[in-house]
Amino acid sequence: MSLAHISLAMLATLIWGFNFVVVKVGLGSYPPLLFSALRFSVAFFPAALWVKRHDVPWRWIITIGWVMGVAVYSLVYVGMYLGASISTSSVVVQIHVIFTLILSAVILRDRPTLWQWIGTSIAMTGIAMLMVNAGQQGTFIGLVLILGSALAWAVSTILLKMAGPVNMLSLMVWMCLIPPIPLLGLSLLFENGQWQALQHTTLLGVGAIIYTGILSTVVAFWIWGKLISAYSPKVVAPFALLSPPIAMMASTGLLGEKLNAVKIVATIFVLGGLLLVLLQERIVQWIQNNPQPINQEVLFEYFRIK
């Protein structure tokens, strides 16, 4: 990957990392399914006024809208609403990386390399450490729902790849047309207090809708979709492993959650595993071409991302 694309991938994960804190704030103002419906409503309008559908087929808009919009976010929002903490939610949802590697191998015949499996395993070791250390795990059903959202995210990543070279900004904006009505219907069936929540909305609640709708949905998933189109899902998916450390740092700084040694060590595992995935081809080339003792300056120059 080029340095520009790596920077974009890290920007998307930065947005998603802070998103867990924003979602927790938003859930203090709105029922979860209503909050998710408002998110996608804001993401679609007014962006659709100047972002045309272009050549994006309706089959991809509808399919990805249901999987990414309805499934992923209804599950994660309800899971967090039922008690899963920011740390637990941000960690468990990253299991989508393993789901993505498996689905990519089975559906796209794009088998991960040994180094990608090793790097992902190291990163997932860090994720496991975070899960053990997460403290209050929330309700069992909440964790199951978040795990379901991870599977839905992996499916949506594969669908983005299968959609081919479409206009990703158009796809991201127009797929947001699909989720609001189903989510509102589910909200009417399973929730209450929607009108009262809208009547007593606050600036924090409005800010949460705007952040999750514009930044986390349109901007971040537009970046993600462009990267998935340009690269293999097995290359792009591991970047999402950065979001739990970002979510933890944000929750520590903004919500007062405690940061301990285990979280710091686990973050190092996550970053180290991601670095291994990024540089796996250069590592193989280095081992093959440089059997002599390692020179630190030459090593740094060789692995420098250009």
C-alpha positions as CSV (number, residue, x, y, z in Angstrom):
1,M,0.0,0.0,0.0
2,S,1.1,3.5,-0.7
3,L,1.8,6.0,2.2
4,A,-1.3,8.0,1.1
5,H,-3.6,4.9,1.3
6,I,-2.1,3.8,4.6
7,S,-2.8,7.3,6.0
8,L,-6.4,7.1,4.7
9,A,-6.9,3.7,6.3
10,M,-5.6,5.0,9.6
11,L,-7.9,8.1,9.3
12,A,-10.9,5.8,8.9
13,T,-10.0,3.7,11.9
14,L,-9.3,6.9,13.9
15,I,-12.9,8.0,13.1
16,W,-14.3,4.6,14.1
17,G,-12.3,4.5,17.3
18,F,-13.8,7.8,18.5
19,N,-17.1,6.6,17.2
20,F,-17.5,4.1,20.1
21,V,-17.4,7.0,22.6
22,V,-19.8,9.1,20.5
23,V,-22.2,6.2,20.2
24,K,-22.2,5.7,24.0
25,V,-23.0,9.4,24.4
26,G,-25.8,9.2,21.8
27,L,-27.3,6.2,23.5
28,G,-27.8,8.4,26.5
29,S,-30.2,10.5,24.4
30,Y,-32.0,8.1,22.1
31,P,-33.1,4.5,22.0
32,P,-30.6,2.4,20.0
33,L,-32.6,1.6,16.9
34,L,-34.0,5.1,16.7
35,F,-30.5,6.5,17.0
36,S,-29.3,4.2,14.2
37,A,-32.2,5.3,12.0
38,L,-31.3,9.0,12.6
39,R,-27.7,8.3,11.8
40,F,-28.4,7.0,8.4
41,S,-31.1,9.7,7.7
42,V,-28.4,12.4,8.3
43,A,-25.9,10.4,6.2
44,F,-28.3,10.3,3.2
45,F,-29.7,13.8,3.4
46,P,-28.6,16.3,2.3
47,A,-25.5,14.5,0.8
48,A,-27.7,12.9,-1.9
49,L,-28.6,16.3,-3.3
50,W,-25.1,16.7,-4.7
51,V,-23.8,13.1,-4.8
52,K,-25.6,11.4,-7.7
53,R,-26.1,7.7,-7.9
54,H,-24.1,7.5,-11.1
55,D,-23.7,3.9,-12.3
56,V,-24.1,2.2,-8.9
57,P,-26.5,-0.7,-9.4
58,W,-29.5,-0.8,-7.1
59,R,-28.8,-4.4,-6.2
60,W,-25.6,-3.3,-4.4
61,I,-27.2,-0.3,-2.8
62,I,-30.0,-2.4,-1.4
63,T,-27.9,-5.4,-0.3
64,I,-25.1,-3.4,1.3
65,G,-27.7,-1.0,2.8
66,W,-29.3,-4.0,4.6
67,V,-26.1,-5.7,5.7
68,M,-24.0,-2.7,6.6
69,G,-26.8,-0.4,7.6
70,V,-29.5,-2.5,9.3
71,A,-27.5,-5.5,10.5
72,V,-24.2,-4.1,11.6
73,Y,-25.4,-1.0,13.4
74,S,-28.6,-2.3,14.9
75,L,-26.7,-5.2,16.5
76,V,-23.8,-3.1,17.8
77,Y,-26.1,-0.3,19.1
78,V,-28.4,-2.6,20.9
79,G,-25.5,-4.6,22.3
80,M,-24.0,-1.4,23.7
81,Y,-27.3,-0.3,25.0
82,L,-27.7,-3.6,26.8
83,G,-24.6,-3.0,28.8
84,A,-21.5,-3.8,26.8
85,S,-18.8,-1.3,27.7
86,I,-16.9,0.8,25.1
87,S,-13.7,-1.4,25.7
88,T,-15.6,-4.6,25.3
89,S,-17.6,-3.4,22.2
90,S,-14.6,-2.0,20.4
91,V,-12.7,-5.3,21.0
92,V,-15.3,-7.9,20.2
93,V,-16.4,-6.2,16.9
94,Q,-12.8,-6.5,15.6
95,I,-13.3,-10.3,15.3
96,H,-14.7,-9.2,11.9
97,V,-11.0,-9.3,10.7
98,I,-10.9,-13.1,11.2
99,F,-14.3,-13.4,9.6
100,T,-13.1,-11.3,6.6
101,L,-10.0,-13.5,6.1
102,I,-12.1,-16.6,6.2
103,L,-14.8,-15.3,3.8
104,S,-12.2,-13.8,1.5
105,A,-10.5,-17.3,1.2
106,V,-13.8,-19.1,0.7
107,I,-15.8,-16.7,-1.5
108,L,-13.1,-14.7,-3.3
109,R,-10.5,-17.6,-3.4
110,D,-8.1,-15.0,-2.0
111,R,-6.1,-17.0,0.5
112,P,-4.1,-15.1,3.2
113,T,-0.4,-15.6,3.2
114,L,1.4,-17.2,6.2
115,W,2.7,-13.8,7.3
116,Q,-0.7,-12.3,7.2
117,W,-2.0,-15.1,9.4
118,I,0.9,-14.6,11.8
119,G,0.4,-10.8,11.9
120,T,-3.3,-11.1,12.4
121,S,-2.8,-13.8,15.1
122,I,-0.4,-11.5,17.0
123,A,-2.9,-8.6,16.7
124,M,-5.8,-10.9,17.8
125,T,-3.7,-11.9,20.8
126,G,-3.7,-8.3,21.8
127,I,-7.5,-8.2,21.2
128,A,-7.9,-11.3,23.4
129,M,-5.9,-9.6,26.2
130,L,-8.2,-6.6,25.9
131,M,-11.2,-8.8,26.2
132,V,-9.9,-10.6,29.3
133,N,-9.1,-7.2,30.9
134,A,-12.3,-5.4,29.8
135,G,-13.8,-5.7,33.3
136,Q,-17.5,-5.4,33.1
137,Q,-18.5,-7.5,30.1
138,G,-22.1,-6.4,29.9
139,T,-24.9,-8.9,29.4
140,F,-24.3,-12.1,27.5
141,I,-26.9,-11.2,24.9
142,G,-25.2,-7.8,24.4
143,L,-21.9,-9.5,23.6
144,V,-23.6,-12.0,21.3
145,L,-25.2,-9.2,19.4
146,I,-21.9,-7.4,18.9
147,L,-20.3,-10.6,17.7
148,G,-23.1,-10.8,15.2
149,S,-22.3,-7.3,14.0
150,A,-18.7,-8.3,13.5
151,L,-19.9,-11.1,11.1
152,A,-22.2,-8.7,9.3
153,W,-19.2,-6.2,8.9
154,A,-17.1,-9.0,7.4
155,V,-19.9,-9.8,4.9
156,S,-20.3,-6.1,4.0
157,T,-16.5,-5.9,3.3
158,I,-16.8,-8.9,0.9
159,L,-19.8,-7.3,-0.8
160,L,-17.9,-4.1,-1.3
161,K,-15.2,-6.1,-3.1
162,M,-17.7,-7.9,-5.2
163,A,-19.4,-4.6,-6.2
164,G,-16.3,-3.9,-8.3
165,P,-15.1,-0.5,-9.6
166,V,-18.2,1.5,-8.7
167,N,-18.2,5.1,-7.4
168,M,-17.7,4.4,-3.7
169,L,-18.8,7.8,-2.5
170,S,-22.1,7.3,-4.4
171,L,-22.5,3.8,-3.0
172,M,-21.9,4.9,0.6
173,V,-24.3,7.8,0.3
174,W,-27.1,6.0,-1.5
175,M,-26.9,2.8,0.6
176,C,-27.9,5.1,3.5
177,L,-31.3,5.5,1.9
178,I,-32.1,1.8,2.8
179,P,-31.7,1.5,6.6
180,P,-33.9,4.3,8.1
181,I,-37.3,2.8,7.3
182,P,-36.5,-0.8,8.5
183,L,-34.8,0.6,11.6
184,L,-37.7,2.9,12.4
185,G,-40.0,-0.1,12.0
186,L,-37.9,-2.2,14.4
187,S,-37.8,0.8,16.8
188,L,-41.6,1.0,16.8
189,L,-41.9,-2.7,17.5
190,F,-39.3,-3.1,20.2
191,E,-38.6,0.4,21.8
192,N,-40.5,3.1,23.5
193,G,-40.0,6.7,24.4
194,Q,-38.9,7.8,20.9
195,W,-41.0,11.0,20.8
196,Q,-39.9,12.0,24.3
197,A,-36.3,11.5,23.3
198,L,-36.7,13.7,20.2
199,Q,-38.5,16.4,22.3
200,H,-35.7,16.5,24.9
201,T,-32.8,16.2,22.5
202,T,-29.6,18.0,23.4
203,L,-26.6,19.4,21.6
204,L,-24.6,16.3,22.6
205,G,-27.3,14.1,21.1
206,V,-27.4,16.1,17.8
207,G,-23.6,16.1,17.7
208,A,-23.6,12.3,18.1
209,I,-26.0,12.0,15.2
210,I,-23.9,14.2,12.9
211,Y,-20.6,12.5,13.8
212,T,-21.9,9.0,13.3
213,G,-23.9,10.0,10.2
214,I,-21.4,12.1,8.3
215,L,-17.9,11.2,9.6
216,S,-18.3,7.6,10.6
217,T,-20.7,6.5,7.9
218,V,-20.1,8.6,4.7
219,V,-16.5,9.6,5.1
220,A,-15.0,6.6,6.9
221,F,-16.9,4.0,4.8
222,W,-16.1,5.9,1.6
223,I,-12.4,5.6,2.5
224,W,-12.9,1.9,3.4
225,G,-14.7,1.2,0.2
226,K,-12.1,2.8,-2.0
227,L,-9.3,0.8,-0.3
228,I,-11.3,-2.4,-0.6
229,S,-11.7,-1.7,-4.3
230,A,-8.0,-1.1,-4.7
231,Y,-6.6,-3.9,-2.5
232,S,-7.4,-7.3,-1.3
233,P,-9.8,-7.4,1.8
234,K,-7.1,-9.4,3.6
235,V,-4.8,-6.4,3.3
236,V,-7.3,-3.7,4.3
237,A,-9.2,-5.5,7.1
238,P,-6.4,-5.6,9.6
239,F,-6.3,-1.8,9.8
240,A,-9.6,-2.0,11.7
241,L,-7.6,-3.6,14.6
242,L,-6.4,-0.1,15.4
243,S,-9.8,1.0,16.5
244,P,-9.9,-0.7,20.0
245,P,-6.8,1.1,21.2
246,I,-8.1,4.4,19.9
247,A,-11.5,3.8,21.5
248,M,-9.8,3.0,24.8
249,M,-7.6,6.1,24.7
250,A,-10.6,8.2,23.8
251,S,-12.8,6.7,26.6
252,T,-9.9,7.2,29.1
253,G,-9.4,10.8,28.1
254,L,-13.1,11.8,27.6
255,L,-15.0,9.5,29.9
256,G,-12.5,8.7,32.6
257,E,-12.0,5.0,32.0
258,K,-8.8,3.7,33.5
259,L,-5.8,2.8,31.3
260,N,-3.6,0.0,32.8
261,A,-0.4,-1.9,31.9
262,V,-2.4,-4.8,30.3
263,K,-4.2,-2.4,27.9
264,I,-0.8,-0.8,26.9
265,V,0.8,-4.2,26.3
266,A,-2.2,-5.4,24.3
267,T,-2.1,-2.2,22.2
268,I,1.6,-3.0,21.3
269,F,0.5,-6.5,20.2
270,V,-2.2,-5.0,18.0
271,L,0.1,-2.4,16.4
272,G,2.9,-5.0,16.0
273,G,0.6,-7.5,14.3
274,L,-0.7,-4.8,11.9
275,L,2.9,-3.7,11.0
276,L,3.7,-7.3,10.2
277,V,0.7,-7.6,7.9
278,L,1.7,-4.3,6.2
279,L,5.3,-5.2,5.6
280,Q,5.0,-9.0,5.1
281,E,6.2,-8.9,1.4
282,R,9.2,-6.8,2.3
283,I,10.1,-9.0,5.2
284,V,10.1,-12.1,2.9
285,Q,12.3,-10.2,0.4
286,W,14.7,-9.1,3.1
287,I,15.1,-12.6,4.5
288,Q,15.7,-14.0,1.0
289,N,18.1,-11.3,-0.2
290,N,20.0,-10.4,3.0
291,P,21.3,-13.5,4.8
292,Q,24.2,-11.4,6.2
293,P,24.0,-9.8,9.6
294,I,21.4,-7.0,9.8
295,N,22.7,-3.4,9.4
296,Q,20.3,-1.1,11.3
297,E,20.5,1.8,8.9
298,V,20.0,-0.4,5.8
299,L,17.1,-2.2,7.5
300,F,15.3,1.1,8.3
301,E,15.8,2.3,4.7
302,Y,14.6,-0.9,3.2
303,F,11.3,-1.0,5.2
304,R,10.6,2.6,4.9
305,I,7.1,3.0,3.5
306,K,7.3,5.1,0.4
